[in-house]
Amino acid sequence: MNKAIEAVRADRAALLEICGALTPAQWQAESGCEGWSVQDVISHLGVTFWSMVDPARLPDMTALPFERAQDAAVGARRGMSPDAVVADYAEASERGLAQLPEIAALDLEIPLTDAGTYPASVLPSAFAFDHYTHIRADLFGPRGPLAGPPPASDELRLMPALNWIEAALPQQNPAAAKAGSYELQINGPCSRIITFGSGQAMATVSSDAESFVRWVTQRGSWEDLGVQAAGDEPALSAARKLRVF
């Protein structure tokens, strides 16, 4: 099985278990994703599957940028009850996981509006990244309202999240790519070096994989996450603003 698909399956099971323990107050609590409640985050994860398996379930979002389209789809579902949101996510994700292997095997490029255009083989990593980040950084503390340990951040779940980030960085940060070059060092488990950008200015940014996912999604500062950085100051300033979604 594609490891990214296996990661989505694991986080789907974890998310359904989390949903089963949420109180009414927790469902409506503000998440770490600005403007979205915990319920909105779960709703969004269902929306991402519906956009693949049955877009007719969603409002027409063709003219909207990627993130604004997600806001619109989530907003259209705010009248649903928590039970309905869970059932919706469970159905959409079950159907999506059944289709992902076939879609990922296709030899084609998939446009995701301003989020970029990617080989179909990268799509499972996009779903894995979305689940990894929203569950751990937006539902659980310190940004999210849920206490206790989040699901594991192990190699199974981290590797596809990093794969998506590496694929998305150039397309989602074109101005930074033109301004300078960057070496992003991930240490410890899932270690790798991601080189990004062009030009003379150089910044080297180093962190563990969990911290990397958080800072490159703008869910934590370098200082709070213990990130180490060195290099040309303009390039470092640009590196701080890198963002993947």
C-alpha positions in Angstrom: 0.0 0.0 0.0 1.1 3.5 -0.7 2.7 4.8 2.5 0.9 8.1 2.3 -2.5 6.4 1.9 -1.6 4.2 4.9 -0.8 7.4 6.9 -4.2 8.9 5.9 -5.9 5.7 7.1 -4.1 5.8 10.4 -5.0 9.5 11.0 -8.6 8.9 9.8 -9.0 6.2 12.5 -7.4 8.6 15.1 -9.6 11.5 14.1 -12.8 9.4 14.4 -11.7 8.3 17.9 -11.1 11.9 18.8 -14.5 13.0 17.5 -16.2 10.4 19.6 -14.8 11.9 22.8 -15.5 15.6 22.1 -17.9 17.5 24.3 -20.4 20.0 22.9 -18.2 22.8 24.1 -15.1 21.3 22.4 -16.9 21.0 19.1 -17.5 24.8 19.1 -14.2 25.8 20.6 -11.9 27.9 18.5 -9.2 25.8 16.8 -5.6 26.7 16.0 -6.8 27.4 12.4 -7.8 31.1 12.4 -11.5 31.6 12.0 -12.4 27.9 12.3 -13.9 26.0 15.2 -13.0 22.4 16.0 -16.1 21.4 14.1 -15.0 23.5 11.1 -11.7 21.6 11.0 -13.4 18.3 10.9 -15.8 19.6 8.3 -12.9 20.8 6.1 -11.3 17.4 6.2 -14.5 15.9 4.9 -14.7 18.6 2.2 -11.2 17.7 0.9 -12.4 14.2 0.2 -15.7 15.3 -1.4 -13.8 17.6 -3.7 -12.2 14.4 -5.1 -15.0 11.8 -5.0 -18.1 13.9 -5.5 -17.7 17.7 -6.0 -21.5 18.0 -6.5 -21.7 17.7 -2.7 -20.0 21.1 -2.4 -20.9 24.7 -3.5 -19.4 26.0 -6.7 -15.9 27.2 -5.8 -14.3 27.2 -9.3 -13.7 31.0 -9.3 -12.1 31.1 -5.8 -8.5 30.8 -4.7 -7.8 27.5 -2.9 -8.0 28.7 0.7 -11.0 31.0 0.1 -12.7 28.0 -1.5 -12.1 25.9 1.6 -13.6 28.8 3.7 -16.6 28.9 1.5 -17.2 25.1 1.7 -16.8 25.0 5.5 -19.1 28.0 5.9 -21.8 26.3 3.8 -21.7 23.4 6.3 -22.0 25.3 9.6 -25.6 24.4 10.0 -24.7 20.7 10.3 -24.7 19.1 13.7 -21.5 17.5 15.1 -23.0 14.0 14.5 -23.7 14.9 10.9 -20.2 16.3 10.4 -18.7 13.1 11.7 -20.9 11.0 9.5 -20.1 13.1 6.5 -16.4 12.9 7.1 -16.6 9.1 7.7 -18.4 8.6 4.4 -16.3 11.0 2.3 -13.0 9.6 3.7 -14.0 6.0 3.2 -14.9 6.7 -0.4 -11.8 8.8 -0.9 -9.4 6.2 0.5 -11.0 3.6 -1.8 -10.3 5.8 -4.8 -6.9 7.2 -3.9 -4.8 4.2 -5.1 -6.3 4.3 -8.5 -6.1 8.1 -8.8 -2.5 8.2 -7.6 -1.5 5.7 -10.3 -2.7 8.0 -13.1 -0.2 9.7 -15.4 -1.6 13.2 -15.2 -1.2 16.5 -13.5 -3.9 17.8 -11.1 -4.5 21.5 -10.8 -5.3 22.9 -7.4 -5.9 26.5 -8.4 -3.3 28.8 -6.7 -2.1 25.9 -4.5 -0.2 24.6 -7.6 -0.4 21.8 -10.1 0.9 18.3 -9.1 1.4 14.8 -10.4 -1.5 12.6 -9.4 1.1 10.5 -7.5 1.5 13.3 -5.0 -2.2 13.6 -4.1 -2.1 11.0 -1.2 0.7 13.0 0.4 -1.5 16.1 0.2 -4.3 14.3 2.2 -1.7 13.0 4.7 -0.3 16.5 5.2 -3.7 18.0 5.7 -4.6 15.4 8.3 -1.3 15.6 10.0 -1.3 19.3 10.4 -4.9 20.0 11.2 -5.1 17.3 13.9 -1.8 18.0 15.7 -1.4 21.7 15.2 -5.0 22.9 15.1 -7.0 20.6 17.3 -4.4 20.0 20.1 -2.4 22.4 22.2 -0.7 24.7 22.3 -2.6 26.3 19.5 -5.7 24.1 19.6 -8.2 23.6 22.5 -7.8 19.9 23.1 -5.6 18.7 26.0 -3.6 15.6 26.2 -1.2 14.0 23.7 -2.2 14.2 20.0 -1.9 11.1 17.7 1.7 9.9 17.1 4.0 12.0 14.9 5.9 8.9 13.7 7.7 8.2 10.4 4.5 6.8 8.8 2.7 10.1 9.2 5.6 12.6 9.0 7.2 11.3 5.7 4.2 12.0 3.4 3.7 15.4 5.1 7.3 16.3 4.3 6.9 15.0 0.8 3.9 17.3 0.2 5.8 20.3 1.7 8.8 19.6 -0.6 6.5 19.4 -3.6 4.5 22.5 -2.7 7.2 24.9 -1.5 8.2 26.2 -5.0 4.7 26.7 -6.3 3.2 28.2 -3.2 6.2 30.6 -2.5 7.2 31.8 -6.0 8.4 35.3 -4.9 10.7 33.8 -2.2 12.0 31.3 -4.7 13.1 34.2 -7.0 14.5 36.2 -4.1 17.1 33.8 -2.9 18.1 30.2 -2.1 17.5 28.2 1.0 18.7 25.0 2.5 16.0 23.5 4.9 17.6 20.9 7.1 15.3 18.4 8.8 17.1 16.5 11.6 16.4 13.4 13.6 13.7 11.0 12.4 12.6 11.6 8.8 15.8 13.6 8.2 16.3 15.2 4.8 17.6 18.4 3.2 15.2 20.4 1.1 16.9 22.9 -1.3 14.6 25.6 -2.5 14.9 28.8 -4.6 17.6 30.4 -6.7 19.9 33.3 -6.7 22.9 34.3 -4.6 21.4 34.9 -1.1 21.5 31.8 1.0 19.8 30.9 4.3 20.2 27.6 6.2 17.3 26.7 8.5 17.5 23.6 10.7 14.9 21.9 12.9 13.4 18.5 13.6 10.6 17.3 11.4 7.7 18.1 13.7 8.9 21.7 14.2 9.5 22.0 10.5 5.9 21.2 9.7 4.8 23.8 12.2 7.0 26.6 11.2 6.6 26.1 7.4 2.8 26.2 7.9 3.1 29.4 10.0 1.8 27.6 13.1 4.8 28.4 15.2 7.7 30.8 15.4 11.4 29.8 15.0 12.1 31.0 18.5 9.3 28.9 20.1 10.2 25.8 18.1 14.0 25.9 18.7 14.8 26.5 15.0 18.4 27.2 14.1 19.1 29.6 11.2 22.1 31.2 9.6 22.8 33.2 6.5 22.1 36.4 4.6 19.6 38.5 6.5 17.3 39.3 3.6 17.1 35.5 2.8 16.5 34.7 6.5 13.7 37.2 6.5 12.1 35.6 3.4 12.6 32.1 4.9 10.6 33.1 8.0 7.7 33.9 5.7 7.7 30.6 3.8 4.3 29.0 4.0 2.8 25.8 2.7 -0.9 24.9 2.8 
